[in-house]
Structures are given as C-alpha cells and as structure tokens.
Amino acid sequence: MALKIAGRLFTGPFDPATFVVRGNQEAVVYAVVAKGGEAWDPHFRLIAVGAGEDGVTLTFADLPELASWQTLAAMPVSIYIHALGARAGAGPAERAALVEAIVAAVAPPDGIIPP
C-alpha cells in the first residue's frame, strides 16, 4: 500500500520491529505513522519523520526513538518510506529539505495525513 504525504508517495506499511533499510540500498526519508479509525474509513497520523544516510544501514528496531514513537501514538506504529538517495540524484540536503517540508505540511507528532 502507498500513502501520499506532502505530495510524495511513500511505500509501506512496514513493521518497525523487523524492517531494515540496508546500507547498499538507496537512502530513504521515512515516516512513522499510526493508523486509526475503521477499516472502511482509516485515519493516518504522522508521529515522526526522518531520513537515512547513504551507505548506512537503518534498523528501526535499534532506534532509541521507537519506544517514544509508540508511546506518542498510543497504538502500534508502522514505517513508510520514500527512496531519495544518490541513485535518484539526491543527497543529504534534499532529504533534509523533504523532512522539513513534511513537518511544515503535516506537523508531527499528531498531524493528520490528508486522504
């Protein structure tokens, strides 16, 4: 399933307990999302957003923020990713700019992602 956040298509949901973006994969911007509501009328809240680094493995289960994300959400969270690495011609500055744009548009930790 995909989720559009601030005009960008994110792929997911992935379980943070098992999801890894390996260092040999393209770097990503990630969104930590809580899904609520009914199956026929889901609501998505942006809990956090961040970016990986080129050549660095990102293991979500090892991130110290994971517990606080789940506490903020008051429910299980999922990870959604948008690839934005060197292969796409993007570097750290582009990833940081996208993170800032998402924060401005959706305002975590309780920003509602519009349908």
C-alpha positions in Angstrom: 0.0 0.0 0.0 1.2 3.5 -0.6 0.5 6.7 1.3 0.8 10.2 0.0 2.4 12.6 2.4 3.0 16.2 1.5 2.7 15.3 -2.2 5.2 12.5 -2.1 4.4 8.8 -2.4 5.6 6.6 0.5 5.6 2.8 0.4 4.5 0.8 3.4 3.4 -0.2 5.9 6.5 -1.9 7.3 6.8 -3.3 10.8 9.5 -1.3 12.7 10.4 -4.4 14.7 11.7 -6.2 11.6 12.2 -3.6 8.9 15.7 -2.7 7.8 17.0 -0.4 5.0 20.4 -1.8 4.2 23.4 0.4 3.6 23.6 -0.9 0.0 20.1 0.2 -0.7 19.0 3.7 -1.7 18.7 6.1 1.3 15.2 7.0 2.3 13.0 9.5 4.0 10.9 7.6 6.5 7.5 8.4 8.1 6.4 6.8 11.4 2.6 6.5 11.0 -0.2 5.4 13.3 -3.4 4.1 11.6 -6.7 4.5 13.4 -10.4 4.6 12.5 -12.4 1.9 10.9 -11.2 -0.3 8.1 -13.6 1.4 5.7 -12.6 4.9 7.0 -8.9 4.8 8.1 -7.2 7.9 9.6 -3.4 8.2 9.4 -1.4 10.3 11.9 2.2 11.3 11.3 4.1 10.6 14.5 7.7 11.3 13.3 9.6 11.8 10.1 13.4 11.4 9.4 16.0 10.5 6.9 18.5 7.8 6.4 22.1 8.2 5.2 23.7 7.0 2.0 25.7 3.8 2.8 24.4 3.4 6.3 22.1 0.6 7.4 18.9 1.8 9.2 17.5 -0.8 11.6 14.3 0.6 13.0 14.2 -1.8 15.9 17.5 -0.5 17.1 16.4 3.2 17.1 16.1 4.5 20.7 13.1 6.7 19.5 11.0 3.7 18.6 9.6 3.3 22.2 8.7 7.0 22.4 7.1 6.9 18.9 4.8 4.1 20.1 4.0 6.0 23.3 3.1 9.1 21.4 0.9 7.2 19.1 -0.8 5.2 21.9 -1.0 2.4 19.4 1.3 0.4 17.2 3.1 2.4 14.5 4.3 1.5 11.0 7.1 2.7 8.8 6.5 4.2 5.4 9.5 5.1 3.1 10.2 7.3 0.2 13.5 6.5 -1.6 15.5 9.6 -2.1 19.2 8.7 -2.3 22.2 9.1 -4.5 20.7 6.9 -7.3 17.8 9.4 -7.5 20.4 12.2 -7.7 19.6 13.4 -4.1 21.9 13.8 -1.2 21.5 14.7 2.5 20.4 18.3 1.7 17.5 17.1 -0.4 16.4 14.5 2.2 16.6 17.2 4.9 14.5 19.6 2.8 11.9 16.9 2.3 11.8 16.2 6.0 11.3 19.9 6.7 8.6 20.2 4.1 6.7 17.3 5.6 7.0 18.7 9.1 5.6 22.0 7.8 2.7 20.4 6.0 1.7 17.7 8.5 3.1 18.7 11.9 4.0 15.6 13.8 3.5 14.0 16.3 -0.2 14.2 15.8 -0.5 15.6 12.3 -3.4 14.1 10.3 -2.3 12.9 6.9 -5.0 14.1 4.5 -6.6 11.4 2.3 
